[in-house]
């Protein structure tokens, strides 16, 4: 079944997809358009193309009608008369980021808010041109937002929508509490018909219910990911899951005497004792790779549980609504005051697990997950992922690939976008500086091209200052 879904995804990706020209956008969107001409040449830039190839300087990218027409050394790309030419000496261009765990809601310990205004703008301002919502509390809200963006009425990234969380008894009230396999099939069938692209299983779902959800989703041409616990990684792989979220932090494979379909207590503390070089870990990774199950890195949301991490950024505080800012700072202070937090020890093990997964041939993508304690913001947290994956031992070129082309591959859309290659949609991020050599410069986004239209990134971010956590 998984092979059939992969085949369907390739066929869909091969279909022609018209880019969205600037003159079709609403006035509300056009106010942020900096570059709207049909033919644009970006010259003199350093390019990291998302394929894993080394960064290359002195490059020209030619955009025509929303697509990449040519990429190469400045002297070898013919720039036609009448093209808008942007000299990007001192700048770096990377593919638009594909955020694979990028909710449009936001959480602290004291609030849960749908952010249909600030989240899409801040994602796009940060260079994220495509998101998968990866669990929804308001699926209709997200489906309507996706449609508004597609029609050019609202501004934001390309959206792939995940249906309501599928969990079990005792789950949060906003989640669907699946009690039987028939329940799972019914809710998957309904939301697949409503237009969602993915489903997400959550920590309390039973193994029979997950199996039914996966089977029904695959029958309908959609896929399933999971934030697991009650079902371990290896169990989920055997059931046919397509993607697993969060990596090592949520894996119950190694809990002694784990019962099927039950989320055991103390999973994270048990992981502290796991030998990453042992056969159990090797078996998990081997089975994921053999079955083509991708993994999503969400390091920024877990970093918040380490005392005094991440570095406190003024831009993050400026984006937060006053109440949300207070809640985040209080949570941060609470973490710093504890002397028994396991995350400081667990975090580097999780980073090493992701590196082992990639070294074994696994497909690793990334996202921010703007939940938890409220300090991992839409878009800004995706940029933080760049630094944390570098810290994990990946090269800059590998990290850009993880954050762009790999995400597109998980979505089955890598023929359309995800890298800087001729024929693909012109989803590009222009960065003032060189994040290959100075990682923090990943924040210096000046322009974001989505389907060839260049948006003013600082203006987009400024338009939602103080709104994250509010609307």
C-alpha positions as CSV (number, residue, x, y, z in Angstrom):
1,X,0.0,0.0,0.0
2,X,2.8,2.4,0.8
3,X,4.3,1.8,-2.6
4,X,0.9,2.7,-4.2
5,X,0.7,5.9,-2.2
6,X,4.3,6.8,-3.2
7,X,3.4,6.2,-6.9
8,X,0.3,8.4,-6.6
9,X,2.3,11.1,-5.0
10,X,4.8,11.0,-7.9
11,X,2.0,11.2,-10.4
12,X,0.4,14.2,-8.7
13,X,3.8,15.9,-8.4
14,X,4.2,15.5,-12.2
15,X,1.1,17.4,-13.0
16,X,1.6,21.0,-14.2
17,X,1.1,23.5,-11.4
18,X,0.8,27.2,-12.4
19,X,2.6,29.6,-10.1
20,X,0.6,32.4,-8.5
21,X,1.5,35.7,-10.2
22,X,1.7,39.0,-8.3
23,X,-1.2,40.6,-10.2
24,X,-3.6,38.0,-9.0
25,X,-3.0,38.7,-5.3
26,X,-5.4,40.8,-3.1
27,X,-4.4,44.3,-2.1
28,X,-3.8,43.0,1.5
29,X,-1.2,40.6,0.1
30,X,0.3,42.9,-2.5
31,X,1.3,45.5,0.1
32,X,4.1,43.1,1.1
33,X,5.3,42.3,-2.4
34,X,8.8,43.7,-3.1
35,X,9.4,41.9,-6.4
36,X,6.5,41.1,-8.7
37,X,8.0,41.1,-12.2
38,X,7.6,37.9,-14.3
39,X,11.3,37.7,-15.1
40,X,13.8,38.2,-12.3
41,X,17.6,37.6,-12.1
42,X,19.3,37.2,-8.7
43,X,23.0,37.7,-9.4
44,X,26.2,37.5,-7.4
45,X,24.8,35.4,-4.7
46,X,26.2,32.5,-2.7
47,X,23.7,29.6,-3.3
48,X,23.1,26.5,-1.1
49,X,20.7,24.6,-3.4
50,X,19.2,22.1,-1.0
51,X,20.5,19.0,-2.7
52,X,23.4,18.6,-0.3
53,X,25.9,20.0,-2.8
54,X,28.5,22.5,-1.5
55,X,27.7,26.1,-1.2
56,X,28.7,28.0,-4.4
57,X,29.5,31.7,-4.8
58,X,29.0,34.0,-7.7
59,X,25.8,32.4,-8.8
60,X,22.8,33.7,-10.8
61,X,19.3,32.4,-10.4
62,X,16.9,33.2,-13.2
63,X,13.2,33.2,-12.4
64,X,10.6,33.2,-15.1
65,X,6.8,33.0,-14.5
66,X,7.2,31.7,-11.0
67,X,9.7,29.0,-11.8
68,X,13.4,28.6,-11.7
69,X,14.6,28.9,-15.3
70,X,18.3,28.6,-14.8
71,X,21.0,28.4,-12.1
72,X,24.7,28.7,-12.6
73,X,27.8,30.9,-12.5
74,X,27.2,34.6,-13.2
75,X,29.1,34.5,-16.5
76,X,27.1,31.5,-17.8
77,X,23.5,32.4,-17.2
78,X,22.0,34.6,-19.9
79,X,19.9,37.3,-18.3
80,X,17.3,38.5,-20.9
81,X,16.6,42.2,-21.6
82,X,13.9,43.6,-19.5
83,X,14.5,41.3,-16.5
84,X,14.4,42.7,-13.0
85,X,18.0,42.3,-11.8
86,X,18.9,42.1,-8.1
87,X,22.6,42.2,-7.2
88,X,23.0,40.0,-4.2
89,X,26.7,40.3,-3.5
90,X,27.2,39.5,0.1
91,X,23.9,37.5,0.3
92,X,23.1,33.8,0.4
93,X,20.1,32.2,-1.3
94,X,18.7,28.9,0.0
95,X,15.5,27.0,-0.9
96,X,12.3,28.0,0.8
97,X,12.1,25.9,4.1
98,X,9.6,23.1,4.3
99,X,8.3,23.0,7.9
100,X,7.1,19.5,8.7
101,X,5.8,20.2,12.2
102,X,4.5,23.7,11.8
103,X,1.2,24.3,13.6
104,X,-0.9,27.3,13.1
105,X,-1.9,27.3,16.7
106,X,0.4,28.3,19.6
107,X,0.6,27.1,23.1
108,X,2.1,28.0,26.5
109,X,1.3,26.3,29.7
110,X,-1.5,28.7,30.1
111,X,-3.0,29.2,26.7
112,X,-3.9,27.6,23.4
113,X,-4.6,30.0,20.5
114,X,-5.3,29.6,16.8
115,X,-3.0,32.0,15.0
116,X,-4.5,32.5,11.6
117,X,-3.0,36.0,11.3
118,X,0.4,35.9,12.9
119,X,1.6,32.3,12.2
120,X,1.4,32.3,8.4
121,X,3.0,35.8,8.2
122,X,5.8,34.9,10.6
123,X,6.5,31.6,8.9
124,X,6.8,33.3,5.5
125,X,8.9,36.1,6.9
126,X,11.3,33.6,8.3
127,X,11.8,31.8,5.0
128,X,9.2,28.9,5.5
129,X,7.4,28.7,2.2
130,X,5.6,25.3,2.9
131,X,4.2,23.9,6.1
132,X,2.5,20.7,7.2
133,X,0.4,21.5,10.2
134,X,1.0,18.1,11.8
135,X,-2.0,18.0,14.2
136,X,-4.9,20.3,14.2
137,X,-7.2,21.6,17.0
138,X,-9.3,23.5,14.4
139,X,-9.1,21.6,11.1
140,X,-11.8,23.7,9.3
141,X,-10.0,26.9,10.3
142,X,-6.8,25.6,8.7
143,X,-8.6,24.3,5.6
144,X,-10.1,27.7,5.1
145,X,-6.8,29.4,5.7
146,X,-5.1,27.1,3.1
147,X,-7.8,28.0,0.6
148,X,-7.5,31.7,1.2
149,X,-3.7,31.6,0.7
150,X,-4.1,29.5,-2.5
151,X,-6.6,32.1,-3.9
152,X,-4.3,35.0,-3.1
153,X,-6.6,36.5,-0.5
154,X,-4.3,35.9,2.5
155,X,-0.6,35.8,2.8
156,X,1.4,32.8,4.1
157,X,3.2,29.6,3.2
158,X,1.8,26.7,1.1
159,X,-0.1,24.5,3.5
160,X,-0.6,20.7,3.9
161,X,-3.3,20.1,6.4
162,X,-3.3,17.4,9.1
163,X,-6.7,16.3,10.5
164,X,-7.6,16.2,14.2
165,X,-5.3,14.4,16.5
166,X,-6.1,10.7,16.9
167,X,-5.5,9.7,20.5
168,X,-7.1,7.5,23.1
169,X,-9.0,7.7,26.4
170,X,-7.7,10.5,28.6
171,X,-6.4,12.7,25.8
172,X,-6.9,16.5,25.7
173,X,-10.4,17.5,25.0
174,X,-9.5,19.0,21.5
175,X,-8.3,15.6,20.3
176,X,-10.4,12.8,18.9
177,X,-10.4,10.0,21.5
178,X,-10.5,6.8,19.4
179,X,-12.0,3.9,21.3
180,X,-12.3,1.2,18.5
181,X,-10.9,0.5,15.1
182,X,-14.3,1.5,13.6
183,X,-14.0,4.9,15.3
184,X,-10.6,5.3,13.6
185,X,-11.9,4.4,10.2
186,X,-14.9,6.7,10.5
187,X,-13.0,9.8,11.5
188,X,-10.3,9.2,8.9
189,X,-12.8,8.7,6.2
190,X,-14.7,11.9,7.1
191,X,-11.7,14.2,7.3
192,X,-10.1,12.7,4.2
193,X,-13.3,13.6,2.3
194,X,-13.1,17.1,3.8
195,X,-9.7,17.6,2.2
196,X,-6.9,17.0,4.8
197,X,-3.6,15.7,3.5
198,X,-2.3,13.8,6.6
199,X,-3.4,12.4,10.0
200,X,-1.4,12.4,13.2
201,X,-1.7,9.7,15.8
202,X,-1.0,10.8,19.4
203,X,0.4,9.3,22.6
204,X,-2.6,7.3,23.8
205,X,-3.9,5.7,20.7
206,X,-4.3,1.9,20.8
207,X,-2.3,-0.4,18.4
208,X,-5.5,-1.8,16.7
209,X,-6.9,1.7,16.3
210,X,-3.7,3.0,14.8
211,X,-3.6,0.1,12.4
212,X,-7.1,0.8,11.3
213,X,-6.4,4.6,10.9
214,X,-3.3,3.8,8.7
215,X,-5.2,1.4,6.6
216,X,-8.2,3.7,6.0
217,X,-5.9,6.7,5.3
218,X,-3.8,4.7,2.7
219,X,-7.0,3.5,1.0
220,X,-7.9,7.2,0.6
221,X,-4.5,8.3,-0.6
222,X,-3.5,10.2,2.5
223,X,-0.8,9.5,5.0
224,X,-0.2,9.2,8.7
225,X,2.5,10.4,11.1
226,X,2.7,10.1,14.9
227,X,3.8,11.6,18.2
228,X,4.1,8.1,19.7
229,X,4.2,6.5,23.1
230,X,1.4,3.9,23.5
231,X,2.7,2.4,20.2
232,X,6.5,2.3,19.9
233,X,8.5,3.2,16.9
234,X,9.1,-0.4,15.7
235,X,5.4,-1.3,16.4
236,X,4.3,1.7,14.3
237,X,6.6,0.9,11.5
238,X,5.2,-2.7,11.4
239,X,1.7,-1.2,11.2
240,X,2.7,0.9,8.1
241,X,3.0,4.4,9.5
242,X,4.6,6.9,7.1
243,X,6.4,9.4,9.3
244,X,7.4,9.6,13.0
245,X,7.6,12.9,14.9
246,X,10.2,14.2,17.4
247,X,12.7,11.4,17.2
248,X,14.3,9.8,20.2
249,X,12.4,11.9,22.8
250,X,9.2,9.9,22.3
251,X,10.4,6.4,21.6
252,X,9.0,3.7,23.9
253,X,10.8,0.9,22.1
254,X,13.3,0.6,25.0
255,X,10.9,0.6,28.0
256,X,11.2,-2.7,29.9
257,X,7.9,-4.7,30.0
258,X,6.0,-2.2,27.9
259,X,2.4,-3.3,27.3
260,X,0.9,-3.1,23.8
261,X,-1.2,0.0,23.3
262,X,-0.2,1.5,26.6
263,X,1.9,4.7,27.1
264,X,4.2,3.8,29.9
265,X,5.2,6.4,32.5
266,X,8.7,7.8,32.6
267,X,9.7,7.2,28.9
268,X,12.1,10.1,28.8
269,X,13.9,9.1,32.0
270,X,14.2,5.5,30.7
271,X,15.9,6.9,27.5
272,X,18.7,8.2,29.6
273,X,19.9,4.6,30.1
274,X,19.7,3.6,26.5
275,X,22.9,2.7,24.7
276,X,22.8,4.5,21.4
277,X,25.4,2.0,20.0
278,X,23.4,-1.0,21.1
279,X,21.4,-3.4,19.0
280,X,18.0,-2.2,20.1
281,X,18.6,1.3,18.7
282,X,20.2,-0.2,15.6
283,X,17.1,-2.3,15.1
284,X,14.7,0.7,15.4
285,X,16.7,2.7,12.8
286,X,17.2,-0.3,10.5
287,X,13.5,-1.0,10.4
288,X,12.5,2.6,9.8
289,X,15.0,2.9,7.0
290,X,14.0,-0.4,5.3
291,X,10.3,0.6,5.4
292,X,10.9,4.2,4.2
293,X,9.5,5.8,7.4
294,X,10.7,9.4,7.6
295,X,11.5,11.1,10.9
296,X,10.8,14.8,11.8
297,X,13.3,16.7,14.0
298,X,11.7,19.2,16.3
299,X,14.7,20.2,18.5
300,X,13.6,23.8,19.2
301,X,10.5,22.8,21.3
302,X,12.5,20.3,23.4
303,X,15.4,22.7,23.9
304,X,13.0,24.9,26.0
305,X,13.2,22.2,28.8
306,X,16.9,22.8,29.2
307,X,17.8,25.5,31.8
308,X,18.7,28.8,30.2
309,X,18.2,27.6,26.7
310,X,17.8,28.8,24.0
311,X,19.6,32.2,24.3
312,X,16.9,34.8,25.1
313,X,16.2,36.8,21.9
314,X,14.7,40.2,22.0
315,X,13.0,39.6,18.7
316,X,11.1,36.6,20.2
317,X,9.9,38.7,23.1
318,X,8.9,41.5,20.7
319,X,6.7,39.1,18.7
320,X,4.8,37.8,21.7
321,X,1.6,39.3,23.0
322,X,2.2,40.6,26.5
323,X,0.4,37.8,28.3
324,X,2.2,35.1,26.2
325,X,5.5,36.8,26.9
326,X,4.9,36.7,30.6
327,X,3.9,33.0,30.5
328,X,7.0,32.1,28.5
329,X,9.4,34.0,30.8
330,X,7.8,32.4,33.9
331,X,8.1,28.9,32.3
332,X,11.7,29.7,31.4
333,X,12.5,30.8,35.0
334,X,10.8,27.6,36.4
335,X,13.0,25.4,34.2
336,X,16.1,27.3,35.2
337,X,15.2,26.8,38.9
338,X,15.1,23.1,38.7
339,X,18.2,20.9,39.3
340,X,16.6,17.6,38.3
341,X,15.5,18.3,34.7
342,X,16.6,15.3,32.5
343,X,16.5,17.2,29.2
344,X,20.1,18.6,29.5
345,X,21.3,15.0,29.4
346,X,18.6,13.6,27.0
347,X,18.9,16.4,24.4
348,X,22.4,15.5,23.1
349,X,21.4,11.8,22.9
350,X,18.4,12.8,20.8
351,X,20.7,14.8,18.5
352,X,23.0,11.8,18.2
353,X,20.0,9.5,17.4
354,X,19.1,11.8,14.5
355,X,22.6,11.7,13.2
356,X,22.7,7.9,13.4
357,X,19.4,7.8,11.5
358,X,20.7,9.9,8.7
359,X,24.0,8.0,8.5
360,X,22.0,4.8,8.1
361,X,20.1,6.3,5.1
362,X,17.1,7.6,6.9
363,X,15.0,10.5,5.6
364,X,15.1,13.3,8.2
365,X,13.0,16.5,7.9
366,X,12.4,19.3,10.4
367,X,9.8,21.6,12.0
368,X,9.4,23.9,14.9
369,X,6.3,22.7,16.9
370,X,5.3,26.1,18.4
371,X,3.9,24.5,21.6
372,X,5.3,23.5,25.0
373,X,6.5,26.5,26.9
374,X,5.9,29.1,24.2
375,X,9.4,30.1,23.3
376,X,9.6,28.3,19.9
377,X,7.8,30.7,17.6
378,X,6.4,30.0,14.1
379,X,9.3,30.6,11.7
380,X,11.8,31.8,14.3
381,X,11.9,28.3,15.7
382,X,12.5,26.9,12.2
383,X,15.5,29.1,12.0
384,X,16.7,27.9,15.4
385,X,16.4,24.4,14.0
386,X,19.2,25.3,11.6
387,X,21.6,26.1,14.5
388,X,20.5,23.0,16.5
389,X,21.1,20.7,13.6
390,X,24.5,22.2,13.1
391,X,25.1,21.6,16.8
392,X,24.0,18.0,16.2
393,X,27.0,17.4,13.8
394,X,25.4,18.0,10.3
395,X,27.1,20.3,7.8
396,X,25.4,23.5,6.7
397,X,24.6,21.9,3.3
398,X,23.1,18.9,5.0
399,X,20.9,21.0,7.3
400,X,19.6,23.1,4.4
401,X,18.7,19.8,2.7
402,X,16.9,18.5,5.8
403,X,15.0,21.7,6.1
404,X,14.0,22.0,2.5
405,X,14.3,19.1,0.0
406,X,13.9,16.4,2.6
407,X,10.6,17.9,3.8
408,X,9.4,18.1,0.2
409,X,10.3,14.4,-0.2
410,X,8.2,13.4,2.8
411,X,5.3,15.3,1.3
412,X,5.8,13.6,-2.1
413,X,6.4,17.1,-3.7
414,X,10.1,17.1,-4.4
415,X,9.5,17.3,-8.1
416,X,7.7,20.7,-7.6
417,X,9.8,22.4,-4.9
418,X,12.4,22.0,-2.2
419,X,15.6,22.8,-4.0
420,X,17.1,25.4,-6.3
421,X,16.9,23.5,-9.6
422,X,15.6,24.5,-13.0
423,X,11.9,23.7,-13.6
424,X,10.9,23.9,-9.9
425,X,8.8,26.5,-8.3
426,X,10.8,29.6,-7.3
427,X,10.6,29.2,-3.6
428,X,13.8,31.0,-2.4
429,X,15.1,32.7,0.7
430,X,17.5,35.6,0.4
431,X,19.7,36.1,3.5
432,X,21.9,39.1,4.1
433,X,25.1,37.4,5.1
434,X,26.6,34.0,5.1
435,X,24.9,31.4,7.4
436,X,27.3,28.7,6.1
437,X,30.1,30.3,8.0
438,X,28.1,32.3,10.7
439,X,25.1,30.3,11.7
440,X,23.3,33.1,13.4
441,X,22.9,35.0,10.1
442,X,20.2,32.5,9.1
443,X,18.0,35.1,10.9
444,X,18.8,37.9,8.4
445,X,16.1,37.2,5.9
446,X,15.4,40.1,3.6
447,X,13.3,38.6,0.8
448,X,11.3,35.4,0.5
449,X,10.2,34.3,-2.9
450,X,7.2,32.0,-3.1
451,X,6.4,30.9,-6.6
452,X,8.5,33.7,-8.0
453,X,6.9,36.5,-6.0
454,X,9.3,38.2,-3.7
455,X,7.9,39.3,-0.3
456,X,9.4,41.9,2.1
457,X,10.4,39.7,5.0
458,X,11.1,42.4,7.6
459,X,7.8,44.1,6.8
460,X,5.9,40.9,7.2
461,X,7.4,40.2,10.6
462,X,6.8,43.8,11.7
463,X,3.1,43.5,10.8
464,X,2.6,40.9,13.5
465,X,4.8,42.3,16.2
466,X,3.1,41.6,19.6
467,X,0.4,39.3,18.1
468,X,1.9,35.8,18.6
469,X,-0.2,34.2,21.3
470,X,-3.1,36.5,20.6
471,X,-4.3,36.0,17.0
